[in-house]
Amino acid sequence: MLLFDWGTYNSLSTLAKAATLGMKLTEIPPADFSRRSRGPEYFESYREFARKAFTTVTAHAPYYNVVSDSKLVRQRVLKAMKAALRNAALAGAEIFNLHLGWKVYGGDKDIELAAEFIKELLKEAPQNMYISLETTYTRRQLGSIDEIKAIIEAIGDERVIISLQLENVFMYEFHVDEHGNFHQADREATKEFWLNILKKALPLSKGFLSLRFAQVTGIYFGRRLLKKRVPLGKGYPSLTPLAQALAEFMVKEVREKELPLRMHLIYTGTPETKYEDTITLYAEIMKQVVQHI
């Protein structure tokens, strides 16, 4: 029995490499849904290969804002997102993951519009497909755990779940998006911090406990701090307390309690080192798992 599925993002051309390395999950990257050369045949070929080698296929939606003050823009984005979702279904994806994007109104109106948008996506989605909402790293975007909870409650459909982008949660919870002090925040990101985050997300995880991770640093664009993905070991947050928390939570809170959840961890780091880093991430967590089984 697998404790959790693990892997990284792959276009069709790299599926064989990921499978050879023993990865059990693959994610279709957002660029695949934006290229006109990616027709139905491409996604059908993706499905045919992936179902022979992987236990989980997810899809990352294109980077569109789901909230806009323009009805025309919302309609265009919804049309493009529905097309991406249909292609994800052709590729056999069980989860369609999306960023909610930038806030427009800064209050309940953003929650309301996001919920309406996702309700429309659900009409297009197969009954066996989940839509996951990814956590953000900055208060200028929609996607804190509490905001995602409010959106899920407004929709009222168990096919809408949270996806914890763990380094984003780290930045958001310690206000790194405001002060930029990664080092101070990292000292506070203990195993107990991560366990509390996982427990908070658990009620929003129906069918899947969906986790994502890469280490990051920050760069300033004017006065705005933007996150920058870096190779594993070159950024924040530290891996050891996170791995300890993930191992303990997966074994003690999900597996031993026999919760009806499949778990997965997607490495979302830099493409240059993503395969080495994915294997290292998996190994570090499993080293901690050994202590609990």
Beta strands, then each sheet from edge to edge (+ up, - down):
strand 1: 5-9
strand 2: 25-28
strand 3: 56-60
strand 4: 95-98
strand 5: 130-134
strand 6: 160-165
strand 7: 207-213
strand 8: 216-221
strand 9: 224-229
strand 10: 261-267
sheet 1: 1+ 2+ 3+ 4+ 5+ 6+ 7+ 10+ 1+
sheet 2: 8+ 9-
end
